[in-house]
Amino acid sequence: MARGQPNSHLAALLGEARWSAAELARAVNGLGAAQDLPLRYDRTSVAHWLAGSRPRPPVPTLVAAAFSRRSGRLVTAEETGLAQHGPSADEPVLPHQSQRDDVLDRLAALCRADTDPARRAPLAGSAYDLAAVPTWRGAHPARPTPGRPPALVPRATAADLRRTQWMVLVFAELMERHGGAHARTAAAAYVADDIGGLLTAPAPPALRRELFTGAGQLTHLLARMSMDAGHQGLAQHYFTASLGIAREAGDRRLYAITLRAMSLQALHLGFVQHARHLADAAVETAGPRADPSTRAFLLSQRGLSHAHARHRHEAVRDLTTAETQHDRATSPAGPFTSYPHPGLDYQRGRTLLAPGEPVQALRALDTAAGARADDRHRSGALTRARLAETLLALGRLEESCVHWHVFLDHYPSLRSATADRALRRLRTSLRGFRHQPHAADVLRRARSLTPRPRQQAR
């Protein structure tokens, strides 16, 4: 469709959705708000789009997502007639736009853009794209980079692998203690500079596969950090890169765990059916022979997605199986090897909350909160916030305020858009109780804490 001509594609989609221009604008604004992208479109804006104007990225992606959610089928930005054609100064260079097929090239391009202040802003502001569910199509073994004389390139060693595995622990710990926006670009720089060079070095096949697994785990953590920092489109691209590296490594387990994280992201953004499909793919990819800890981890997310889809029987079945599998787990502790019991309790609480069972959920959340270590500020804060909100919904204001105080104890240690949203919910939910002494104390503390601007996150 040429610029300036009426957008028949958008008009047809509006007719299919049975939406007015104002309803589409509200849906797009809502999707933007869920991704920390403040938008103020109205029916006049949509009228301009119908007349042939094209909004800047990431709006076409959000419009496509709105129609996808409404229709129950995948709608692409191109189908809306709003997508820009050719290069745009407002559109970030993302890995799927690269003309190169090599997963390492795509990851390097993404990390370099992320660590470049001039290119980071549009990348961080990119929108989540409701794409097809990735599926495991068999291993694609990691290959040495051709054309480089092995004699001139240092070989990768077991010491390189140990260092990579150590850095996985370091960045996982940093996120858990201080949130995803803390040291996020440092992680991107490490992947771009240290890991990128290491993966092109000559190495025996077994060592090479393990190095790729370590790189995939670091990229997965970068995706989760980006998600927690509020950069949903960027997180999705890192998740996609992690899938590609897991496939290069022949690591079904990492591939499945990454699909599980992608399901959690889709659920957070309100794409319930997409979240369920991703969770299904994660369980199927791992297969019935996966270790019990992994099975528990994957099934707990599928149970949560079933609960949000109002499939109560399936949710209970998956949650029960996850708990049985967790009891059998003997995996060593680690961010990609074990599933901490407080995490399973927290997931149980969320699964029970979705169909409206707050009393039962309360017990699981209380157990999870009591088992969180004091220095695990992110999980501690988010568990306390969920517990406080559940108690308030049950009319137990005083108890709710006790947990909000603990949330506020954790909050100053965090750089996390997820925690920032919880702080805003605190202020909104207690505003009606501001004359009650317990709520007034919490609100007084909350007013002294201001969420940091997202663009300052590192």
C-alpha positions as CSV (number, residue, x, y, z in Angstrom):
1,M,0.0,0.0,0.0
2,A,1.5,3.4,-1.0
3,R,1.8,6.1,1.6
4,G,-1.2,8.5,1.5
5,Q,-3.6,5.9,0.0
6,P,-6.5,4.6,2.2
7,N,-5.5,1.7,4.3
8,S,-7.8,-1.1,3.2
9,H,-5.9,-3.7,5.2
10,L,-6.5,-1.9,8.4
11,A,-10.2,-1.3,7.5
12,A,-10.7,-5.0,6.8
13,L,-9.1,-5.9,10.2
14,L,-11.3,-3.5,12.0
15,G,-14.4,-5.0,10.3
16,E,-13.3,-8.5,11.2
17,A,-12.7,-7.5,14.8
18,R,-16.0,-5.6,15.0
19,W,-14.0,-2.7,16.6
20,S,-14.5,1.0,16.3
21,A,-11.5,3.3,15.8
22,A,-11.7,4.3,19.5
23,E,-11.7,0.7,20.6
24,L,-8.6,-0.1,18.6
25,A,-6.9,3.0,20.0
26,R,-7.7,1.9,23.6
27,A,-6.4,-1.7,22.9
28,V,-3.2,-0.3,21.5
29,N,-2.7,2.1,24.5
30,G,-3.4,-0.8,26.9
31,L,-0.8,-3.0,25.2
32,G,1.7,-0.2,25.3
33,A,1.1,0.4,29.0
34,A,1.8,-3.3,29.7
35,Q,5.2,-2.9,28.1
36,D,6.0,0.5,29.8
37,L,5.4,2.3,26.5
38,P,3.1,5.3,27.3
39,L,0.8,5.9,24.4
40,R,-2.1,8.3,24.0
41,Y,-3.9,7.4,20.8
42,D,-7.6,8.0,20.1
43,R,-10.1,7.6,17.4
44,T,-8.6,10.5,15.5
45,S,-5.2,8.8,15.4
46,V,-6.8,5.6,13.9
47,A,-8.7,7.8,11.4
48,H,-5.3,9.1,10.2
49,W,-4.0,5.5,9.9
50,L,-7.0,4.6,7.8
51,A,-6.4,7.5,5.6
52,G,-2.9,6.2,4.9
53,S,-0.5,7.6,7.5
54,R,1.9,5.3,9.2
55,P,2.8,5.6,12.9
56,R,6.4,5.1,14.0
57,P,7.6,1.8,15.3
58,P,6.8,0.0,17.6
59,V,3.1,1.0,17.0
60,P,2.5,-1.2,14.0
61,T,3.6,-4.2,16.1
62,L,1.2,-3.2,18.9
63,V,-1.7,-2.8,16.4
64,A,-1.0,-6.3,15.1
65,A,-0.8,-7.7,18.6
66,A,-4.2,-6.1,19.4
67,F,-5.8,-7.7,16.4
68,S,-4.2,-11.0,17.2
69,R,-5.6,-11.0,20.7
70,R,-9.0,-10.0,19.4
71,S,-9.3,-12.5,16.6
72,G,-7.5,-15.5,18.1
73,R,-5.2,-15.8,15.1
74,L,-1.7,-14.4,14.4
75,V,-1.8,-11.0,12.6
76,T,1.5,-9.5,11.5
77,A,2.4,-5.9,11.3
78,E,2.6,-6.2,7.5
79,E,-1.0,-7.3,7.4
80,T,-2.1,-4.1,9.1
81,G,-0.8,-2.0,6.3
82,L,1.1,0.2,8.8
83,A,4.5,-1.3,8.7
84,Q,7.3,0.9,7.4
85,H,9.1,-0.3,4.3
86,G,12.8,0.2,4.0
87,P,15.2,1.5,6.6
88,S,13.8,3.8,9.3
89,A,15.8,5.9,11.8
90,D,13.3,5.1,14.4
91,E,13.5,1.3,14.0
92,P,16.3,-0.6,15.8
93,V,18.5,-3.1,14.0
94,L,17.3,-6.4,15.5
95,P,18.8,-9.8,15.0
96,H,16.0,-11.2,12.8
97,Q,16.6,-8.2,10.4
98,S,20.2,-9.2,9.8
99,Q,21.0,-10.6,6.4
100,R,23.3,-13.2,8.0
101,D,22.0,-16.6,9.1
102,D,24.7,-17.3,11.7
103,V,23.2,-17.2,15.2
104,L,26.5,-15.8,16.6
105,D,26.4,-12.9,14.1
106,R,22.9,-12.1,15.1
107,L,23.6,-12.2,18.8
108,A,26.7,-10.0,18.4
109,A,24.7,-7.5,16.4
110,L,22.0,-7.4,19.1
111,C,24.5,-7.0,22.0
112,R,26.5,-4.3,20.2
113,A,23.4,-2.3,19.6
114,D,22.3,-2.8,23.2
115,T,25.6,-1.5,24.5
116,D,25.8,1.5,22.2
117,P,24.1,4.5,23.8
118,A,23.1,5.9,20.5
119,R,21.3,2.8,19.4
120,R,20.0,1.5,22.8
121,A,17.0,3.7,23.1
122,P,15.0,2.5,20.1
123,L,16.0,-1.1,20.8
124,A,14.9,-0.8,24.5
125,G,11.6,0.8,23.3
126,S,10.8,-1.9,20.8
127,A,7.5,-3.7,21.3
128,Y,6.7,-7.4,21.9
129,D,5.9,-9.1,18.7
130,L,3.3,-11.8,18.8
131,A,5.1,-14.3,16.6
132,A,4.6,-18.0,15.9
133,V,5.6,-20.5,18.6
134,P,9.2,-21.7,18.1
135,T,9.5,-25.5,18.0
136,W,12.5,-27.8,18.5
137,R,13.6,-29.3,15.2
138,G,16.5,-31.3,16.3
139,A,20.1,-30.3,17.2
140,H,22.1,-28.1,14.9
141,P,25.6,-28.8,16.2
142,A,27.9,-25.8,16.8
143,R,30.4,-25.4,14.0
144,P,33.8,-23.7,14.1
145,T,33.9,-20.4,12.2
146,P,35.3,-21.1,8.7
147,G,38.1,-19.2,7.1
148,R,40.2,-18.6,10.3
149,P,43.6,-20.3,10.5
150,P,43.5,-22.4,13.7
151,A,47.2,-21.9,14.3
152,L,46.7,-18.1,14.8
153,V,43.6,-18.4,17.1
154,P,44.0,-19.5,20.7
155,R,42.1,-22.6,21.4
156,A,39.2,-22.6,23.9
157,T,40.0,-24.6,27.1
158,A,38.2,-26.1,30.1
159,A,39.3,-22.9,32.0
160,D,37.3,-20.8,29.6
161,L,34.2,-23.0,30.2
162,R,34.6,-22.7,34.0
163,R,34.9,-18.9,33.7
164,T,31.7,-18.9,31.5
165,Q,29.8,-21.0,34.0
166,W,31.0,-18.8,36.8
167,M,29.6,-15.7,35.0
168,V,26.3,-17.4,34.6
169,L,26.1,-17.6,38.4
170,V,27.3,-14.0,38.8
171,F,24.6,-12.5,36.6
172,A,21.9,-14.8,37.9
173,E,22.8,-13.7,41.5
174,L,22.9,-10.0,40.5
175,M,19.5,-10.2,39.1
176,E,18.0,-12.0,42.1
177,R,19.6,-9.6,44.5
178,H,19.2,-6.3,42.7
179,G,16.8,-6.7,39.8
180,G,17.1,-7.0,36.0
181,A,18.0,-3.3,35.3
182,H,21.1,-3.6,37.5
183,A,24.2,-4.5,35.5
184,R,22.1,-5.4,32.4
185,T,24.2,-3.7,29.9
186,A,27.3,-5.0,31.6
187,A,26.0,-8.5,30.9
188,A,25.4,-7.5,27.2
189,A,28.9,-6.2,26.9
190,Y,30.3,-9.4,28.4
191,V,28.4,-11.5,25.9
192,A,29.4,-9.3,23.0
193,D,33.1,-9.0,23.9
194,D,34.1,-12.1,25.8
195,I,31.7,-14.8,24.8
196,G,31.5,-13.8,21.2
197,G,35.2,-14.3,20.7
198,L,35.3,-17.5,22.7
199,L,32.6,-19.2,20.6
200,T,34.6,-18.7,17.4
201,A,37.8,-20.2,18.9
202,P,38.8,-23.8,17.9
203,A,37.7,-26.4,20.5
204,P,36.9,-30.1,20.8
205,P,33.3,-30.9,19.9
206,A,32.2,-31.7,23.5
207,L,33.8,-28.6,25.0
208,R,32.3,-26.5,22.2
209,R,28.8,-27.8,23.0
210,E,29.3,-26.9,26.7
211,L,30.5,-23.4,25.8
212,F,27.5,-22.9,23.6
213,T,25.2,-24.0,26.5
214,G,26.9,-21.5,28.8
215,A,26.5,-18.7,26.1
216,G,22.8,-19.7,25.8
217,Q,22.3,-19.5,29.5
218,L,23.9,-16.0,29.6
219,T,21.7,-14.9,26.7
220,H,18.7,-16.3,28.5
221,L,19.6,-14.3,31.6
222,L,20.0,-11.2,29.5
223,A,16.5,-11.7,28.2
224,R,15.1,-12.1,31.7
225,M,17.0,-9.0,32.9
226,S,15.7,-7.0,29.9
227,M,12.1,-8.2,30.7
228,D,12.5,-7.2,34.4
229,A,13.9,-3.8,33.3
230,G,10.7,-3.2,31.3
231,H,12.2,-3.8,27.8
232,Q,9.8,-6.4,26.5
233,G,10.6,-6.3,22.8
234,L,14.4,-6.5,23.6
235,A,13.8,-9.4,26.0
236,Q,11.9,-11.3,23.3
237,H,14.9,-10.9,20.9
238,Y,17.3,-12.2,23.5
239,F,15.0,-15.1,24.2
240,T,15.0,-15.9,20.5
241,A,18.8,-15.7,20.4
242,S,19.0,-18.1,23.4
243,L,16.8,-20.6,21.5
244,G,19.1,-20.4,18.5
245,I,22.2,-21.0,20.7
246,A,20.6,-23.9,22.5
247,R,19.8,-25.5,19.2
248,E,23.4,-25.1,18.1
249,A,24.5,-26.7,21.4
250,G,21.9,-29.5,21.0
251,D,20.6,-28.6,24.4
252,R,16.9,-29.5,24.5
253,R,16.7,-28.6,28.2
254,L,17.9,-25.0,27.8
255,Y,15.6,-24.7,24.8
256,A,12.6,-25.8,26.9
257,I,13.5,-23.6,29.8
258,T,13.7,-20.6,27.5
259,L,10.3,-21.4,26.0
260,R,9.0,-21.5,29.6
261,A,10.4,-18.0,30.3
262,M,8.8,-16.8,27.0
263,S,5.5,-18.2,28.2
264,L,5.8,-16.3,31.4
265,Q,6.5,-13.1,29.4
266,A,3.5,-13.6,27.2
267,L,1.3,-14.2,30.2
268,H,2.6,-11.1,31.9
269,L,1.6,-9.1,28.8
270,G,-1.9,-10.6,28.6
271,F,-1.5,-13.0,25.7
272,V,-3.0,-16.0,27.5
273,Q,-3.4,-18.4,24.6
274,H,0.1,-17.7,23.3
275,A,1.5,-18.3,26.8
276,R,-0.3,-21.6,26.9
277,H,1.1,-22.7,23.5
278,L,4.6,-21.7,24.6
279,A,4.2,-23.7,27.8
280,D,3.0,-26.7,25.9
281,A,6.0,-26.5,23.5
282,A,8.3,-26.3,26.5
283,V,6.9,-29.5,28.1
284,E,6.9,-31.3,24.8
285,T,10.5,-30.2,24.0
286,A,11.9,-31.5,27.3
287,G,10.0,-34.7,26.9
288,P,9.0,-37.2,29.6
289,R,12.6,-38.2,30.2
290,A,13.7,-34.8,31.5
291,D,15.0,-34.7,35.0
292,P,12.3,-34.2,37.7
293,S,13.4,-30.6,38.6
294,T,13.1,-29.5,35.0
295,R,9.7,-31.3,34.6
296,A,8.5,-29.5,37.8
297,F,9.7,-26.2,36.5
298,L,8.0,-26.6,33.1
299,L,4.8,-28.1,34.3
300,S,4.3,-25.4,37.0
301,Q,4.2,-22.7,34.2
302,R,1.9,-24.8,32.0
303,G,-0.4,-25.1,35.0
304,L,-0.4,-21.3,35.5
305,S,-1.2,-20.7,31.9
306,H,-4.0,-23.2,32.1
307,A,-5.4,-21.4,35.1
308,H,-5.4,-18.0,33.3
309,A,-7.2,-19.7,30.4
310,R,-9.8,-20.9,32.9
311,H,-8.9,-24.6,32.4
312,R,-9.1,-25.5,36.1
313,H,-8.8,-29.3,35.7
314,E,-5.7,-29.0,33.5
315,A,-4.2,-26.4,35.9
316,V,-4.6,-28.6,38.9
317,R,-3.3,-31.7,37.1
318,D,-0.1,-29.9,36.0
319,L,0.4,-28.3,39.4
320,T,0.0,-31.7,41.2
321,T,2.4,-33.4,38.8
322,A,4.9,-30.6,39.2
323,E,4.8,-31.0,43.0
324,T,5.3,-34.8,42.6
325,Q,8.2,-34.3,40.3
326,H,9.8,-31.7,42.6
327,D,9.7,-34.2,45.5
328,R,11.8,-36.6,43.3
329,A,14.4,-34.0,42.3
330,T,18.0,-34.5,43.2
331,S,19.6,-31.9,40.9
332,P,22.4,-29.8,42.3
333,A,21.6,-26.2,43.2
334,G,21.9,-23.6,40.4
335,P,20.0,-21.2,38.2
336,F,19.6,-23.7,35.4
337,T,19.8,-27.0,37.4
338,S,17.3,-26.8,40.2
339,Y,13.9,-25.3,41.1
340,P,13.8,-23.8,44.6
341,H,10.8,-24.8,46.6
342,P,9.8,-21.2,47.4
343,G,9.5,-20.7,43.6
344,L,7.1,-23.6,43.3
345,D,5.1,-22.4,46.2
346,Y,4.9,-18.9,44.7
347,Q,3.8,-20.5,41.4
348,R,1.1,-22.5,43.2
349,G,-0.2,-19.3,44.8
350,R,-0.4,-17.6,41.4
351,T,-2.1,-20.6,39.9
352,L,-4.8,-20.6,42.6
353,L,-5.3,-16.9,42.4
354,A,-6.1,-17.0,38.7
355,P,-9.4,-18.8,39.0
356,G,-10.3,-16.9,42.2
357,E,-9.2,-19.0,45.1
358,P,-7.5,-16.4,47.3
359,V,-7.8,-18.3,50.6
360,Q,-5.9,-21.4,49.2
361,A,-3.5,-19.1,47.4
362,L,-2.7,-17.3,50.6
363,R,-1.2,-20.3,52.2
364,A,1.1,-21.0,49.3
365,L,2.2,-17.4,49.1
366,D,2.8,-17.2,52.8
367,T,4.9,-20.3,52.7
368,A,6.9,-18.9,49.8
369,A,7.5,-15.5,51.5
370,G,8.7,-17.2,54.7
371,A,11.2,-19.3,52.8
372,R,12.8,-16.4,50.8
373,A,16.3,-15.4,52.0
374,D,16.6,-11.8,53.2
375,D,19.2,-10.9,50.5
376,R,17.0,-12.2,47.6
377,H,15.5,-8.8,47.2
378,R,13.7,-9.3,43.9
379,S,11.8,-12.5,44.7
380,G,11.3,-11.4,48.3
381,A,9.8,-8.1,47.2
382,L,7.5,-9.6,44.5
383,T,6.3,-12.4,46.8
384,R,5.5,-9.9,49.6
385,A,3.6,-7.6,47.1
386,R,1.5,-10.5,45.8
387,L,0.8,-11.6,49.4
388,A,-0.2,-8.1,50.5
389,E,-2.5,-7.7,47.5
390,T,-4.2,-11.0,48.2
391,L,-4.7,-10.1,51.9
392,L,-6.2,-6.7,51.0
393,A,-8.6,-8.4,48.6
394,L,-9.8,-10.6,51.5
395,G,-10.3,-7.4,53.7
396,R,-7.3,-8.0,55.9
397,L,-5.9,-4.5,55.7
398,E,-3.6,-4.6,58.8
399,E,-1.9,-7.9,57.7
400,S,-1.6,-6.6,54.2
401,C,0.3,-3.5,55.4
402,V,2.7,-5.7,57.3
403,H,3.8,-7.3,54.0
404,W,3.8,-4.0,52.2
405,H,6.3,-2.8,54.8
406,V,8.6,-5.8,54.0
407,F,8.2,-5.0,50.3
408,L,9.4,-1.5,51.0
409,D,12.3,-2.9,52.9
410,H,13.5,-4.7,49.8
411,Y,12.6,-2.0,47.2
412,P,15.6,0.4,47.6
413,S,18.0,-2.4,46.7
414,L,16.2,-3.1,43.4
415,R,16.5,-1.8,39.9
416,S,13.4,-3.4,38.4
417,A,10.5,-2.2,36.4
418,T,8.5,-5.1,37.9
419,A,9.1,-3.8,41.4
420,D,8.3,-0.3,40.2
421,R,4.9,-1.5,39.0
422,A,4.3,-3.2,42.4
423,L,5.1,0.1,44.1
424,R,2.5,1.9,41.9
425,R,-0.1,-0.7,42.7
426,L,0.6,-0.3,46.4
427,R,-0.1,3.5,46.2
428,T,-3.3,2.9,44.2
429,S,-4.7,0.0,46.3
430,L,-4.1,1.8,49.7
431,R,-5.3,5.2,48.6
432,G,-8.8,4.5,49.7
433,F,-7.5,3.5,53.2
434,R,-5.2,6.5,53.6
435,H,-7.1,7.6,56.8
436,Q,-6.4,4.2,58.4
437,P,-3.2,4.4,60.6
438,H,-1.6,1.2,59.2
439,A,-2.2,2.2,55.6
440,A,-1.1,5.8,56.3
441,D,2.2,4.5,57.6
442,V,2.8,2.4,54.4
443,L,1.8,5.3,52.1
444,R,4.1,7.7,54.0
445,R,7.1,5.3,53.4
446,A,6.1,4.7,49.8
447,R,6.0,8.5,49.0
448,S,9.6,8.7,49.9
449,L,10.5,6.1,47.3
450,T,10.4,7.2,43.6
451,P,10.9,4.7,40.8
452,R,14.0,5.5,38.8
453,P,13.5,6.5,35.1
454,R,13.7,3.4,32.9
455,Q,16.1,5.0,30.5
456,Q,18.7,5.3,33.3
457,A,18.7,1.5,33.9
458,R,21.9,-0.3,33.2
